[in-house]
Amino acid sequence: VFKKTYEAIQAIKELDTALTDLKMTTQISDRQLEKIYQSANDTARQMGVTTKEIIQQTAAWSRLGISTSEAAAKLAEYSSMFAAISPGMSLDTATKGLSSVMNAFKIGLKDTDAVVDGIISKINVIGSTQTISNSDIVDFLTRSSAAMAAANNTLDDTIALGAAMVGITGDAAEASQILNSVSTRLNGYDGDTGEFIGGIDQLSGKISNLTKTASTPDGISLFSDETNTQCKSTRQLLQEIYDQLGDREQIQLLETLTGGQDSQAIGAILGNFDTVTSSMQSMANSAGNAGAEMAVAMDSIEFKMNKIKETGTGIAQNLFGREEIKFVLDVIGSLGDGLDW
């Protein structure tokens, strides 16, 4: 009995430490803190993680700029879900990956519920149907989201191209470097130096000259509007190159787009562009994928055992209040001071 009591009090101590960290990262009232403290256990039992981890992830989301404690707690739930359906992915990786994507593509910043199908389902449907894991996709997105978004790519564009490139290179870091370089060059910047390379009209002119065919007498333009101010996404431009040009023209154009660098890797994507198209279709129909995958995970023995364990943590929370423990410790401390005197 004494051992179990000691273990329960130790568990409450760890939770209190995590709550203290959360309080230091947010402007949060004691009432809100207590609400998170109680609800974290329910979330932990559902998500297959510990109550302590839910509180720690809430603090992590707060440090990443989430303004309200309610939104941070909700995102802690979603990052736990993401890690649960992604073998080998840690909670910290899930949190950092989601944060990177949310900020780059402006998904879920106002409505946190949009994160589930707007990000997690899209990643998971590709990770579960192609030769690339959720962890690889997150690694690529963490490195590339900002650059790809700046080049007018959507999250779907970025995942589709990234999955195809990682499938070729086998390395998320190399894949992100190549696509970042191509995307920035298409927008008139050198991918290595970050410097403007002399005017996007000039670059567009080179592209037009290399892409004039019977079906495209004016050539393929970089721009999606008549005023030549809005650039096409990297995925859209490569799609047009794939659809409209022959192998020889593709090679010549890719050498121009990449400055002679990485053209073989981009050419390999064009040679297997059906993968990109398939990915786009899969993501367009991915709503509900993350929830369905989570339901499968929750039926596992590991999840059920964690639920029992965290039920014990919940009992400890109800039996041993943090304030009561602090009061007892204060009394013992005062008695110790008296004896020392």
Solvent accessible surface area in square Angstrom, and as a share of the most:
residue,aa,sasa,rsa
1,V,151,0.87
2,F,184,0.77
3,K,143,0.61
4,K,144,0.61
5,T,47,0.27
6,Y,139,0.53
7,E,75,0.34
8,A,20,0.16
9,I,59,0.30
10,Q,62,0.27
11,A,30,0.23
12,I,3,0.02
13,K,122,0.52
14,E,82,0.37
15,L,5,0.03
16,D,32,0.17
17,T,86,0.50
18,A,6,0.05
19,L,1,0.00
20,T,66,0.38
21,D,47,0.24
22,L,0,0.00
23,K,89,0.38
24,M,147,0.66
25,T,41,0.24
26,T,23,0.13
27,Q,191,0.85
28,I,17,0.09
29,S,56,0.36
30,D,96,0.50
31,R,212,0.77
32,Q,67,0.30
33,L,11,0.06
34,E,69,0.31
35,K,139,0.59
36,I,12,0.06
37,Y,4,0.01
38,Q,78,0.35
39,S,48,0.31
40,A,2,0.02
41,N,4,0.02
42,D,70,0.36
43,T,22,0.13
44,A,0,0.00
45,R,68,0.25
46,Q,89,0.40
47,M,10,0.05
48,G,23,0.22
49,V,19,0.11
50,T,39,0.23
51,T,1,0.00
52,K,71,0.30
53,E,60,0.27
54,I,5,0.02
55,I,0,0.00
56,Q,70,0.31
57,Q,10,0.04
58,T,0,0.00
59,A,0,0.00
60,A,18,0.14
61,W,2,0.01
62,S,11,0.07
63,R,139,0.51
64,L,77,0.38
65,G,58,0.56
66,I,28,0.14
67,S,107,0.69
68,T,65,0.38
69,S,10,0.07
70,E,96,0.43
71,A,23,0.18
72,A,0,0.00
73,A,27,0.21
74,K,76,0.32
75,L,0,0.00
76,A,0,0.00
77,E,34,0.15
78,Y,16,0.06
79,S,0,0.00
80,S,0,0.00
81,M,20,0.09
82,F,0,0.00
83,A,15,0.12
84,A,35,0.27
85,I,10,0.05
86,S,2,0.01
87,P,125,0.79
88,G,88,0.84
89,M,16,0.07
90,S,57,0.37
91,L,23,0.12
92,D,81,0.42
93,T,56,0.33
94,A,0,0.00
95,T,3,0.02
96,K,129,0.55
97,G,3,0.03
98,L,0,0.00
99,S,9,0.06
100,S,31,0.20
101,V,1,0.00
102,M,2,0.01
103,N,73,0.37
104,A,23,0.18
105,F,29,0.12
106,K,146,0.62
107,I,36,0.18
108,G,8,0.07
109,L,78,0.39
110,K,206,0.87
111,D,83,0.43
112,T,22,0.13
113,D,79,0.41
114,A,39,0.30
115,V,0,0.00
116,V,24,0.14
117,D,58,0.30
118,G,18,0.17
119,I,0,0.00
120,I,0,0.00
121,S,0,0.00
122,K,36,0.15
123,I,1,0.01
124,N,3,0.02
125,V,18,0.10
126,I,0,0.00
127,G,18,0.18
128,S,67,0.43
129,T,90,0.53
130,Q,47,0.21
131,T,136,0.79
132,I,12,0.06
133,S,48,0.31
134,N,10,0.05
135,S,36,0.23
136,D,54,0.28
137,I,3,0.02
138,V,4,0.02
139,D,54,0.28
140,F,2,0.01
141,L,1,0.00
142,T,69,0.40
143,R,129,0.47
144,S,0,0.00
145,S,1,0.00
146,A,76,0.59
147,A,27,0.21
148,M,0,0.00
149,A,26,0.20
150,A,81,0.63
151,A,3,0.02
152,N,56,0.29
153,N,6,0.03
154,T,76,0.44
155,L,6,0.03
156,D,26,0.14
157,D,5,0.03
158,T,0,0.00
159,I,2,0.01
160,A,0,0.00
161,L,0,0.00
162,G,2,0.02
163,A,6,0.04
164,A,9,0.07
165,M,0,0.00
166,V,10,0.06
167,G,50,0.48
168,I,72,0.37
169,T,35,0.20
170,G,66,0.63
171,D,62,0.32
172,A,9,0.07
173,A,37,0.29
174,E,83,0.37
175,A,0,0.00
176,S,4,0.03
177,Q,86,0.38
178,I,4,0.02
179,L,0,0.00
180,N,32,0.17
181,S,16,0.11
182,V,2,0.01
183,S,0,0.00
184,T,42,0.24
185,R,46,0.17
186,L,7,0.04
187,N,34,0.17
188,G,0,0.00
189,Y,96,0.36
190,D,36,0.19
191,G,34,0.33
192,D,96,0.50
193,T,89,0.52
194,G,52,0.50
195,E,117,0.52
196,F,111,0.46
197,I,59,0.30
198,G,50,0.48
199,G,22,0.22
200,I,37,0.19
201,D,101,0.52
202,Q,109,0.48
203,L,9,0.04
204,S,12,0.08
205,G,31,0.30
206,K,94,0.40
207,I,1,0.00
208,S,22,0.14
209,N,106,0.54
210,L,50,0.25
211,T,0,0.00
212,K,111,0.47
213,T,41,0.24
214,A,110,0.85
215,S,88,0.57
216,T,20,0.12
217,P,93,0.58
218,D,118,0.61
219,G,14,0.14
220,I,5,0.02
221,S,38,0.24
222,L,4,0.02
223,F,10,0.04
224,S,61,0.39
225,D,49,0.26
226,E,178,0.80
227,T,101,0.58
228,N,77,0.39
229,T,105,0.61
230,Q,89,0.40
231,C,17,0.10
232,K,27,0.12
233,S,9,0.06
234,T,1,0.01
235,R,49,0.18
236,Q,64,0.28
237,L,2,0.01
238,L,0,0.00
239,Q,40,0.18
240,E,34,0.15
241,I,0,0.00
242,Y,72,0.27
243,D,90,0.47
244,Q,67,0.30
245,L,14,0.07
246,G,38,0.36
247,D,112,0.58
248,R,179,0.65
249,E,57,0.26
250,Q,22,0.10
251,I,106,0.54
252,Q,78,0.35
253,L,0,0.00
254,L,4,0.02
255,E,90,0.40
256,T,29,0.17
257,L,1,0.00
258,T,10,0.06
259,G,45,0.44
260,G,51,0.50
261,Q,94,0.42
262,D,48,0.25
263,S,23,0.15
264,Q,162,0.72
265,A,17,0.13
266,I,0,0.00
267,G,25,0.24
268,A,39,0.31
269,I,1,0.00
270,L,4,0.02
271,G,72,0.70
272,N,82,0.42
273,F,1,0.00
274,D,95,0.49
275,T,34,0.20
276,V,0,0.00
277,T,47,0.27
278,S,55,0.36
279,S,0,0.00
280,M,43,0.19
281,Q,112,0.50
282,S,33,0.21
283,M,3,0.01
284,A,78,0.60
285,N,125,0.64
286,S,4,0.03
287,A,83,0.65
288,G,40,0.39
289,N,37,0.19
290,A,0,0.00
291,G,36,0.35
292,A,62,0.48
293,E,64,0.29
294,M,6,0.03
295,A,61,0.47
296,V,109,0.62
297,A,21,0.16
298,M,84,0.37
299,D,103,0.53
300,S,44,0.28
301,I,133,0.67
302,E,134,0.60
303,F,24,0.10
304,K,102,0.43
305,M,126,0.56
306,N,23,0.12
307,K,110,0.47
308,I,130,0.66
309,K,121,0.51
310,E,2,0.01
311,T,49,0.28
312,G,37,0.36
313,T,21,0.12
314,G,9,0.09
315,I,95,0.48
316,A,6,0.05
317,Q,10,0.04
318,N,118,0.61
319,L,126,0.63
320,F,51,0.21
321,G,22,0.21
322,R,28,0.10
323,E,109,0.49
324,E,109,0.49
325,I,32,0.16
326,K,80,0.34
327,F,138,0.58
328,V,79,0.45
329,L,108,0.54
330,D,95,0.49
331,V,62,0.35
332,I,100,0.51
333,G,37,0.36
334,S,72,0.47
335,L,114,0.57
336,G,34,0.33
337,D,101,0.52
338,G,45,0.43
339,L,160,0.80
340,D,130,0.67
341,W,257,0.90
